[in-house]
C-alpha cells in the first residue's frame, strides 16, 4: 500500500470518527431536546392549574370586624409575597432550599447525594426536594416515597419553573404549607402562634415557623417547646450561614425565649345559629354553596346584633319557658330591624350546633298568627265593606264539610273585627276569609313573601300543608310595622372576595302590600291584643304589637303541637316558635302560646336594658287614628219629669246615668202600639227634653248606641212622665 493510499485511509478513518462524534452529539442534543420536551409535556400533564387557587378560609364577621364564623377545608388566610418580611422568606429558603434562586426546579447536587444514600440503603430513604418540588408534591401528588412519584415530581417542578416566576412559586409555597394544629399558610400561622399579622413577624418568629415545615407536630412550640427552640436555632444558623442574617443577629435571636401567644379561635355558642343561617342565605340568595365558601376565602359581613343574639340565646336556656311532655322541647327565634331589613338575631335551637336542624328555617303551621296576614289585612283593604268595627258573624258553621269553631266553643253571635283580632276568634276569621275569597287572600300572601299552595278555608287559622318558617312569618309582619310595605329580610350585609373586591352590597327592598291606613289599624289592634287580648302573658313595658298562635296536637286531644308569638316594636319585627321536632303521642306541649309570648317579652325586656326601646308607636301623619272601642253602658237611674217651657205649654225632661265616654249616643224611645217610636237621640249627654209632653204622656226608655259598630245596647227600664 502506497503512502498516498495510507494517508487516504487514515483520513477516512478520522473523518468517520468525526462523523460518529458529530452524529452522536446531534443525537444527544436531539435526545436532550426530546427528553426535555417530554419532561415539560409530562409536567404539564401533572400540573393542574386549578390547584394554584389555594383553599382559603371564609370568614363571617360583624360590621365592627369581629369574626363569628369560619368555613374552610384548610384553615388558610392568603397573603402576598410583598406582605411577608424578607427575613421570613430567607428563613424558609435557608433551611429548605438555599439554592432556590439558582436551580431550575431540581437541585441536582442534592439529588445525587440522595440517590447515593438510597442505593446504599436499597430503598428510598432521603429526599432532595427543592421548594418547587415540595410545592408540586403538596399540590399535585401524594406523599409516598416511590421512584414513580419522584419522577413525576421532577417533571412537574421543571415545568413549573418554566411557567411561573420564582417569586410566585415562593408565594404559593408559603401560602400552601402546613404548620400544625390545623393551620395552613404563613399568614394563618402568624396569627395562630403569635396573634399578629404576618408583616409583624420578627427574625426569631420567622425562623421558628420555618422550622415547623419539616415536622409540624414534632416541633410544635405548644406541645414540644424545647424541640421547637432547638429547631428554630438550627434555622437561625442556616440563615447566618447563607448570609441572610449576621452573627450578631443570630446570636440575639437564639437567646430569645418562645413568646407564643396562641390565638385559638373559640367562638361563643350563640354565634353558631346565626352563622348557619348566613350560610343558608348565601346559598339560596347568592348561589355560594358550602363547598365554595369552604374554599373561596370570602368575607361575609353580617347584620347580627351581638347583644340581641346573646340575650336570645341565654333566655332560650331557661326551661320554664318550654313546657312539654318531655324535656326536649325545641324553639326558634328570629328578629329583624324592620326599617332596614337587617336580621339582628337568629336562634335555630335551644342549644344549636353545626349540622343540627336550624329550626328558624323550618316550616311549621303558624296557627292564629296567620290571621292578620291572610284574612284581616286583606279584608280591611276592601274599605267600602270592612273596617275594624264592622260586625261579622261569630257562629259555629260548616263550609263544604269544613267546620269552623272557636277554641273554647263559645260564640257571641256577632263580633267586631277589632274584637275578633284581639281575642283570636276562629269562626269569624273563617267566615271572613270565605267572604273575601281564598284567591284574593293568596294574592296578598304572595306579596308578603308567603306563597302557599293550600286552597281551603283552614288558611284562615294557619292550617297549612307545609306551613311557614319563623323567618318568613317575621318578614310578613313588617308590612304592618312599615306602613303597608313588606321589607325583605337579610342577614348578609356585604360579600367580598379574597382580593377585597365587593361582590354584594345589601340594599333595602320593599313591596307595597297594604295601605298605610290598614297597616296602622292593624298596629292599633295588635297593640291591644298585647295589652288585653290573647298576648297578655309576660311583661314588657314598652310598645309592642303582636299576635299569638297555636295548633292542636293531632294525636293527643287538648294538647298543643306548635305555639307561636309574632309581632313588632317600633324598631324590630320578630317571630318565636316552640314545639317538638317529632309528632307523636309522647311529644306534646303542656302549655300554649302564652309561653312563646312570655319568652319574646323577656328577650325584649333584656334588650331594652341594653338599648332603650321606644315607648310608643308614632302614627304616620297621613293616616287617621283608630278610635278606641266603645263600651256601651247599662242605663241606670232613669227619671222622667214634667217642666214648664217657653214655647210649649209643657215639656218633659228625661235624665239617666250613662257612660263617661262622650262618644256614646243615647236613643230615646216612646212605647206605642206595635213598634215603639224613636223620638230622638243625644250624643255624650244624659238628658233629653220631650216637647209637648202633656200631649204625649206616655212611657219612655233609653237605649245606648255605638256609632262605631252601629249597634244598640240593652234598653233601660221604662219610665212615665210625672210631676
C-alpha positions in Angstrom: 0.0 0.0 0.0 1.4 3.3 -1.0 1.9 6.2 1.3 -0.8 8.1 -0.5 -3.2 5.3 0.0 -2.3 5.0 3.7 -2.9 8.7 4.1 -6.3 8.5 2.4 -7.2 5.6 4.6 -6.1 7.4 7.7 -8.2 10.5 6.7 -11.2 8.3 6.0 -11.0 6.7 9.4 -10.5 10.1 11.0 -13.5 11.5 9.1 -15.6 8.5 10.1 -14.7 9.2 13.8 -15.7 12.8 13.5 -18.9 11.8 11.8 -19.6 9.4 14.6 -18.8 12.1 17.2 -20.9 14.7 15.3 -23.9 12.4 14.8 -23.7 11.2 18.4 -23.6 14.8 19.6 -26.5 15.6 17.4 -28.3 12.6 18.6 -27.6 13.5 22.2 -28.8 17.0 21.5 -32.0 15.7 19.9 -32.5 13.2 22.7 -31.9 16.1 25.2 -34.5 18.2 23.5 -36.8 15.3 23.2 -36.2 14.4 26.9 -36.6 18.0 28.0 -39.8 18.3 25.9 -41.0 15.0 27.4 -40.3 16.4 30.9 -42.1 19.6 30.1 -45.0 17.8 28.4 -45.2 15.3 31.3 -45.0 18.1 33.8 -47.9 19.8 32.0 -50.0 16.7 32.4 -49.3 16.5 36.1 -49.9 20.2 36.9 -53.5 21.2 37.3 -53.8 25.0 37.0 -56.9 25.0 39.2 -54.8 23.8 42.1 -53.0 27.1 42.1 -56.1 28.6 43.6 -55.5 27.5 47.2 -58.3 26.8 49.5 -58.8 29.8 51.8 -60.9 30.3 54.9 -64.2 32.2 54.5 -64.9 34.5 57.5 -68.3 35.6 58.8 -67.9 38.8 60.7 -69.9 41.6 62.3 -69.9 45.1 60.9 -67.3 46.1 63.5 -64.9 43.4 62.3 -65.5 40.6 65.0 -65.2 37.2 63.4 -68.1 35.0 64.5 -67.7 32.1 62.0 -65.1 30.4 59.8 -65.7 28.0 57.0 -62.8 26.0 55.5 -61.4 22.8 54.2 -58.0 24.0 55.2 -57.7 26.9 57.6 -55.8 29.4 55.5 -55.6 33.1 55.1 -53.8 34.0 51.8 -51.2 36.7 51.7 -48.8 38.1 49.1 -45.0 37.8 49.0 -44.8 41.6 49.4 -46.5 41.3 52.8 -44.1 38.6 54.0 -40.9 40.2 55.6 -37.7 39.4 53.7 -36.1 37.8 56.7 -39.1 35.4 56.9 -38.6 34.4 53.3 -34.9 34.0 53.9 -35.6 31.6 56.8 -37.5 29.2 54.6 -35.0 29.4 51.8 -32.0 28.9 54.1 -33.4 25.7 55.8 -35.4 24.2 52.9 -33.7 25.2 49.7 -30.7 27.6 49.9 -30.1 27.4 46.1 -33.7 28.2 45.4 -32.9 31.2 43.2 -30.1 29.3 41.3 -31.7 26.0 40.2 -34.3 25.3 37.6 -36.7 23.4 39.9 -34.4 20.5 40.7 -31.1 20.8 42.7 -29.0 18.0 41.1 -26.3 18.2 43.8 -28.9 17.2 46.4 -30.4 14.7 44.0 -27.1 12.9 43.5 -26.4 12.8 47.2 -29.9 11.4 47.9 -29.6 8.8 45.2 -26.3 7.7 46.6 -27.8 7.2 50.0 -30.9 5.5 48.6 -28.6 3.0 46.7 -26.6 2.2 49.8 -29.8 1.6 51.8 -31.5 -0.2 48.8 -34.7 1.9 49.5 -35.9 5.4 49.3 -34.6 7.0 52.5 -33.7 10.6 51.8 -35.4 13.4 49.9 -33.7 16.1 47.9 -36.8 18.2 47.3 -36.5 21.9 46.4 -39.1 24.3 47.4 -40.6 23.9 43.9 -40.7 20.2 44.3 -42.3 20.4 47.7 -45.0 22.7 46.2 -45.6 20.2 43.4 -45.8 17.3 45.9 -48.3 19.2 48.1 -50.4 20.4 45.3 -50.5 17.6 42.7 -49.0 14.4 44.2 -49.2 12.1 47.2 -46.5 11.8 49.8 -45.4 8.2 49.0 -41.6 7.7 48.7 -41.5 5.9 45.4 -39.4 6.4 42.2 -42.5 6.9 40.1 -43.7 9.7 42.4 -40.3 11.3 42.4 -40.1 11.2 38.6 -43.4 13.0 38.4 -42.3 15.4 41.0 -39.2 16.3 39.0 -41.1 16.6 35.7 -43.7 18.9 37.3 -41.1 21.0 39.1 -39.2 21.7 35.9 -42.4 22.6 34.1 -43.4 24.9 37.0 -40.1 26.7 36.8 -40.8 27.4 33.1 -44.2 28.8 33.6 -44.1 30.6 37.0 -41.6 33.2 38.4 -39.5 32.3 41.4 -41.4 34.8 43.5 -44.7 33.3 42.5 -43.5 29.8 43.4 -42.3 31.0 46.7 -45.5 32.9 47.4 -47.6 29.8 46.6 -45.3 27.6 48.8 -45.5 29.9 51.8 -49.3 30.1 51.5 -49.7 26.4 51.0 -47.5 24.7 53.6 -48.9 23.1 56.8 -47.8 24.4 60.2 -49.6 22.0 62.5 -52.7 22.4 64.7 -54.9 22.7 61.6 -53.1 25.8 60.4 -52.2 26.3 56.7 -50.1 29.2 55.3 -47.7 31.7 56.8 -50.3 34.4 57.4 -52.6 32.0 59.4 -49.6 30.6 61.3 -48.5 34.1 62.3 -52.0 34.8 63.6 -52.3 31.4 65.4 -48.9 31.2 67.1 -48.2 34.9 67.7 -51.5 36.7 67.4 -50.1 39.1 64.9 -50.1 40.0 61.3 -47.5 38.3 59.0 -46.0 41.7 58.3 -45.0 41.9 62.0 -43.1 38.7 62.4 -39.6 39.0 63.9 -36.5 37.1 62.8 -36.8 34.5 65.6 -40.5 34.1 64.9 -40.0 33.6 61.2 -37.2 31.1 62.0 -39.5 29.1 64.3 -42.2 28.9 61.7 -39.7 27.9 59.0 -38.5 25.1 61.4 -42.0 23.7 61.6 -42.2 22.7 58.0 -40.0 19.5 58.4 -42.3 18.1 61.2 -45.2 20.4 62.2 -46.4 18.1 65.0 -42.9 17.1 66.3 -41.6 20.7 66.5 -44.8 22.2 67.8 -44.0 25.1 70.1 -47.2 24.4 72.0 -46.6 20.7 72.6 -42.8 20.5 72.4 -41.3 23.9 73.3 -37.7 22.6 73.7 -37.6 20.9 70.4 -39.2 24.0 68.8 -36.4 26.2 70.2 -33.6 23.8 69.1 -35.1 23.6 65.6 -35.5 27.4 65.5 -31.9 27.9 66.3 -30.9 25.4 63.6 -32.8 27.7 61.1 -31.0 30.7 62.5 -27.6 29.1 62.0 -28.6 28.2 58.4 -29.7 31.8 57.8 -26.4 33.1 59.2 -24.5 30.5 57.1 -26.1 31.8 53.8 -25.6 35.4 54.8 -29.3 36.2 55.4 -28.5 37.5 58.9 -25.3 38.5 60.7 -23.8 36.5 63.5 -24.9 39.3 65.8 -28.5 39.0 64.7 -28.3 35.2 65.0 -26.9 35.4 68.5 -29.5 37.9 69.7 -32.4 35.9 68.1 -31.4 32.5 69.5 -31.3 33.9 73.0 -35.0 34.9 72.8 -37.4 32.7 74.6 -40.5 31.4 73.0 -43.1 34.1 73.1 -46.1 32.1 71.9 -49.4 34.0 72.0 -51.8 31.3 70.7 -54.8 32.8 69.1 -57.0 29.8 69.2 -60.4 30.7 67.7 -63.2 29.5 70.0 -66.4 31.2 69.2 -69.2 31.7 71.7 -72.0 29.2 71.5 -74.6 31.8 70.5 -72.9 32.6 67.1 -73.5 29.2 65.5 -77.2 29.6 64.9 -76.7 32.9 63.1 -73.7 31.7 61.0 -75.6 28.7 59.9 -78.5 30.9 58.8 -76.0 33.1 56.9 -74.6 30.0 55.1 -78.1 29.1 54.0 -78.8 32.6 52.8 -75.5 32.7 50.9 -76.5 29.5 49.1 -80.1 30.5 48.4 -79.7 34.2 47.6 -76.1 34.4 46.3 -75.5 30.9 44.9 -72.5 30.3 47.1 -72.5 26.7 48.1 -70.9 25.4 51.3 -68.1 23.9 49.2 -67.4 27.3 47.6 -67.5 29.0 51.0 -65.0 26.5 52.4 -62.6 27.1 49.5 -63.2 30.6 48.4 -61.8 32.8 51.1 -64.7 35.2 51.1 -65.5 37.8 53.7 -69.2 37.8 54.7 -70.1 40.9 56.7 -73.4 40.2 58.5 -76.1 42.2 60.4 -76.1 40.4 63.7 -76.6 42.4 66.8 -74.2 40.9 69.4 -76.4 41.9 72.4 -79.6 40.7 70.9 -78.1 37.4 69.8 -76.5 36.7 73.2 -79.7 37.7 75.1 -81.9 35.5 73.0 -79.5 32.5 73.4 -79.4 32.9 77.1 -83.2 33.3 77.5 -83.6 30.1 75.4 -81.7 28.2 78.1 -84.5 28.8 80.7 -86.5 25.6 81.0 -89.5 27.4 82.5 -90.4 28.8 79.1 -90.6 25.4 77.4 -93.4 23.2 78.9 -93.7 19.8 77.4 -94.3 16.1 77.9 -90.5 15.5 77.7 -87.5 17.7 78.3 -86.5 18.1 74.6 -88.9 20.9 73.7 -87.4 22.9 71.0 -87.7 26.5 69.8 -86.7 29.0 67.2 -86.5 32.8 67.1 -85.8 35.5 64.5 -85.7 39.2 64.9 -85.0 42.0 62.3 -84.8 45.7 62.1 -87.9 46.3 60.0 -86.7 49.7 58.8 -83.6 48.3 57.2 -84.4 44.6 56.7 -81.4 43.6 58.7 -81.8 40.3 60.6 -80.2 41.0 64.0 -80.8 37.7 65.8 -81.4 34.1 64.8 -81.9 31.2 67.3 -82.1 27.8 65.5 -82.5 25.6 68.6 -82.2 25.8 72.3 -78.6 24.7 72.1 -77.7 24.7 68.4 -74.6 23.1 66.9 -73.4 22.9 63.3 -75.0 20.1 61.4 -78.2 20.3 63.5 -81.6 21.3 62.3 -81.8 25.1 62.1 -85.5 25.5 63.1 -85.5 29.2 62.1 -85.6 27.9 58.6 -88.1 25.0 59.1 -91.7 25.5 58.1 -94.4 24.9 60.7 -98.2 25.6 60.9 -98.4 29.2 62.1 -101.8 28.9 63.8 -103.6 32.2 64.5 -100.5 34.3 63.8 -101.6 33.9 60.2 -105.0 35.6 60.7 -103.8 39.2 60.3 -101.8 38.4 57.2 -104.2 36.1 55.4 -107.6 37.4 56.5 -107.9 40.7 58.3 -105.3 42.7 56.4 -106.7 41.8 53.0 -110.3 42.3 54.3 -109.6 45.8 55.6 -108.2 46.7 52.2 -111.8 46.4 51.0 -112.6 49.7 52.8 -116.0 50.1 51.3 -117.1 46.8 53.0 -114.9 46.4 56.1 -113.4 48.5 58.8 -112.1 47.5 62.3 -115.6 47.9 63.8 -117.5 46.1 61.1 -119.6 43.4 62.8 -119.2 39.9 61.4 -120.8 36.6 62.4 -119.4 34.7 65.4 -121.1 31.4 64.9 -120.1 27.8 64.5 -120.6 27.0 60.9 -119.8 24.3 58.4 -118.5 25.1 54.9 -118.5 22.2 52.4 -117.5 19.7 55.2 -115.1 22.1 57.0 -116.4 23.2 60.4 -115.1 26.4 61.9 -115.3 26.7 65.7 -113.8 28.8 68.4 -111.2 27.2 70.6 -113.5 27.5 73.7 -116.6 26.6 71.7 -118.2 29.9 72.9 -119.9 32.3 70.4 -121.3 35.8 70.6 -123.5 35.7 67.5 -121.8 38.8 66.1 -118.4 40.4 66.9 -116.4 43.3 65.5 -113.3 42.7 63.5 -111.5 44.6 66.3 -112.6 42.1 68.9 -112.2 39.1 66.6 -108.5 40.0 66.2 -107.8 40.8 69.9 -109.5 37.7 71.2 -108.4 35.5 68.3 -111.8 34.1 67.4 -111.7 31.4 64.8 -115.2 31.3 63.5 -115.3 35.0 62.4 -111.9 34.6 60.7 -113.0 31.6 58.6 -116.3 33.4 57.7 -114.4 36.5 56.6 -112.0 34.5 54.5 -114.9 32.8 52.8 -116.4 36.3 52.1 -113.2 37.9 50.7 -112.2 34.8 48.8 -109.2 32.5 49.0 -107.8 33.7 45.7 -107.8 37.2 47.0 -106.1 36.2 50.2 -103.4 34.3 48.5 -102.7 37.3 46.3 -101.8 39.2 49.4 -99.8 36.3 50.9 -97.7 36.1 47.8 -96.8 39.8 48.1 -96.0 39.2 51.7 -93.4 36.6 50.5 -95.6 33.9 52.0 -96.8 32.0 48.9 -98.8 28.9 49.7 -100.4 26.1 47.7 -103.3 25.5 50.0 -106.8 26.1 48.8 -109.1 25.5 51.8 -110.6 27.8 54.4 -108.2 26.4 57.0 -105.8 29.0 55.7 -107.6 31.5 57.9 -106.4 29.6 61.0 -102.9 28.8 59.7 -103.8 25.3 58.9 -101.3 24.9 56.0 -100.0 21.8 54.4 -96.3 22.8 54.8 -96.5 25.9 57.0 -94.1 28.9 57.1 -90.8 29.5 58.7 -90.2 31.8 61.7 -88.1 34.0 59.4 -90.8 34.2 56.8 -93.5 35.0 59.3 -91.4 37.7 60.9 -90.9 39.2 57.5 -94.6 39.2 56.8 -95.3 41.3 59.9 -93.1 44.1 58.7 -95.9 45.1 56.4 -97.9 46.4 59.4 -94.8 47.9 61.0 -93.8 49.7 57.8 -97.0 51.4 56.7 -98.1 48.5 54.5 -94.7 47.8 52.9 -93.2 44.3 53.4 -89.5 44.6 54.0 -87.2 41.8 52.6 -85.1 40.4 55.5 -81.4 39.6 55.0 -78.6 38.5 57.3 -75.7 39.3 54.9 -74.6 43.0 54.6 -71.7 42.6 52.3 -69.8 39.8 50.4 -66.1 40.4 49.4 -63.7 38.1 47.6 -60.1 37.2 48.5 -58.8 40.4 46.9 -61.3 42.6 48.9 -63.5 43.3 45.9 -67.1 43.8 46.8 -69.3 41.2 45.2 -72.5 42.2 47.0 -73.9 45.1 49.0 -77.3 44.8 50.6 -79.9 47.4 49.9 -83.4 48.0 51.2 -86.0 46.0 49.3 -89.7 46.7 49.9 -93.0 45.9 48.3 -96.3 47.6 48.8 -99.0 45.3 50.2 -101.4 47.2 52.4 -102.4 50.9 52.6 -100.8 52.9 55.4 -104.3 53.2 57.0 -104.8 49.5 57.1 -101.3 49.0 58.5 -101.9 51.5 61.2 -105.3 50.0 62.1 -103.7 46.6 62.4 -101.0 48.1 64.6 -103.6 49.6 66.9 -105.4 46.3 67.1 -102.3 44.2 67.7 -101.1 46.5 70.4 -104.4 46.0 72.1 -104.0 42.2 71.7 -100.8 42.5 73.7 -102.5 44.7 76.3 -105.8 43.0 76.9 -106.2 40.2 74.4 -104.6 36.8 73.8 -101.0 38.1 74.1 -101.1 39.5 77.6 -98.8 36.8 79.1 -95.5 38.0 80.4 -94.3 41.5 80.9 -92.8 44.2 78.6 -93.4 47.8 79.4 -92.6 49.4 76.1 -94.5 49.5 72.8 -95.3 46.1 71.3 -97.9 44.8 68.8 -98.3 41.1 68.2 -100.4 38.0 67.8 -100.3 34.6 69.3 -100.9 31.3 67.6 -101.1 27.6 68.4 -102.0 24.4 66.7 -103.8 21.4 68.1 -101.9 18.2 68.6 -103.3 15.7 66.0 -102.8 12.7 68.3 -103.3 14.0 71.8 -106.6 15.7 72.5 -106.5 19.0 74.2 -102.7 19.4 73.8 -100.7 21.8 71.7 -98.4 20.9 68.9 -97.0 24.3 67.9 -97.0 27.6 69.9 -96.2 31.0 68.4 -95.8 34.7 69.0 -95.2 37.1 66.1 -95.1 40.8 66.3 -93.1 44.0 66.3 -91.9 47.0 68.2 -91.3 50.4 66.6 -87.9 49.1 65.6 -87.9 45.3 65.5 -90.1 42.6 63.9 -89.9 39.1 65.5 -91.3 35.6 65.5 -90.9 32.9 68.0 -91.9 29.2 67.7 -91.7 26.3 70.1 -92.6 22.7 69.9 -91.2 19.3 69.1 -89.3 18.0 66.0 -91.4 14.9 66.0 -95.2 14.5 66.2 -96.4 11.5 68.2 -98.3 10.7 71.3 -95.3 11.0 73.5 -94.4 14.5 72.4 -96.7 17.5 73.0 -96.6 20.9 74.6 -98.3 21.1 78.0 -98.8 24.9 77.6 -99.9 27.1 74.7 -99.0 30.4 73.1 -98.6 32.1 76.5 -95.1 30.6 76.7 -93.6 31.9 73.5 -95.3 35.3 74.3 -93.6 35.4 77.7 -90.2 34.4 76.2 -90.4 37.0 73.5 -91.2 39.7 76.0 -88.4 38.5 78.3 -85.9 38.9 75.3 -87.2 42.4 74.5 -87.1 43.4 78.2 -83.4 42.4 78.4 -82.6 44.1 75.1 -84.4 47.3 76.4 -81.9 47.3 79.2 -79.0 47.4 76.7 -80.6 49.8 74.3 -83.8 51.6 75.4 -86.7 50.7 73.1 -89.5 53.1 72.1 -92.4 53.7 74.5 -95.0 54.0 71.8 -95.7 53.7 68.1 -95.7 57.0 66.1 -98.8 57.4 64.0 -98.0 58.5 60.4 -99.4 61.9 59.6 -101.4 60.7 56.6 -103.5 58.2 58.5 -106.4 58.6 60.9 -106.2 57.3 64.4 -108.2 54.2 65.1 -110.9 55.1 67.7 -110.8 53.1 70.8 -113.8 50.7 71.1 -116.9 52.0 72.8 -118.2 50.0 75.7 -122.0 50.5 75.9 -123.2 51.2 79.5 -126.0 49.8 81.4 -128.5 52.7 81.7 -129.5 53.3 85.3 -131.5 55.8 87.4 -133.8 56.9 84.7 -136.1 59.8 85.7 -138.9 61.5 83.7 -140.5 64.7 85.0 -142.7 67.5 83.6 -141.3 71.0 83.2 -142.7 74.3 82.0 -141.4 75.6 78.7 -141.5 78.9 76.9 -142.5 77.6 73.5 -144.7 74.8 74.5 -147.2 74.6 77.4 -145.4 71.7 79.0 -142.1 69.9 78.4 -140.8 66.6 79.8 -137.3 66.0 80.9 -135.8 62.5 80.9 -132.4 62.0 82.7 -130.3 58.9 83.3 -126.9 57.7 84.4 -124.8 56.5 81.4 -121.2 56.4 80.4 -118.2 58.7 80.8 -117.4 58.1 77.2 -118.9 61.1 75.4 -119.0 59.2 72.1 -121.9 57.1 73.2 -125.2 58.0 71.6 -128.4 57.6 73.6 -131.6 56.9 71.7 -134.9 57.7 73.4 -137.9 55.6 72.5 -141.6 56.1 73.3 -143.7 53.0 73.7 -146.5 52.7 71.3 -148.8 50.0 70.0 -146.9 47.9 67.5 -143.5 49.3 67.0 -142.0 51.8 69.6 -141.1 55.1 68.1 -137.6 56.6 68.4 -138.3 60.3 69.3 -134.7 61.5 69.4 -131.1 60.9 70.4 -128.3 62.8 72.1 -124.5 62.3 72.0 -122.5 62.3 75.1 -125.4 63.7 77.2 -127.5 62.1 79.8 -130.7 64.1 79.5 -133.4 64.6 76.8 -136.3 67.1 76.5 -139.7 65.8 75.4 -141.7 68.5 73.6 -145.5 68.7 74.1 -145.1 66.3 77.0 -148.6 66.8 78.2 -150.0 65.6 74.9 -147.5 62.7 74.9 -147.8 61.5 78.4 -146.6 58.0 77.7 -143.8 55.6 78.7 -140.2 56.1 77.6 -136.9 54.2 77.8 -133.3 54.9 76.7 -131.0 52.7 74.6 -127.2 53.3 74.3 -125.9 53.2 70.7 -122.3 52.5 69.5 -121.6 54.6 66.4 -118.5 52.6 65.6 -120.1 49.2 65.4 -123.6 50.7 64.7 -125.2 48.5 67.4 -127.5 49.2 70.2 -127.1 48.1 73.8 -129.6 47.0 76.3 -132.6 49.3 76.9 -133.2 51.0 80.2 -136.2 50.5 82.4 -139.4 52.2 81.2 -140.4 55.4 82.9 -143.5 57.6 82.7 -143.6 61.4 82.9 -144.8 62.6 86.2 -144.9 65.7 88.4 
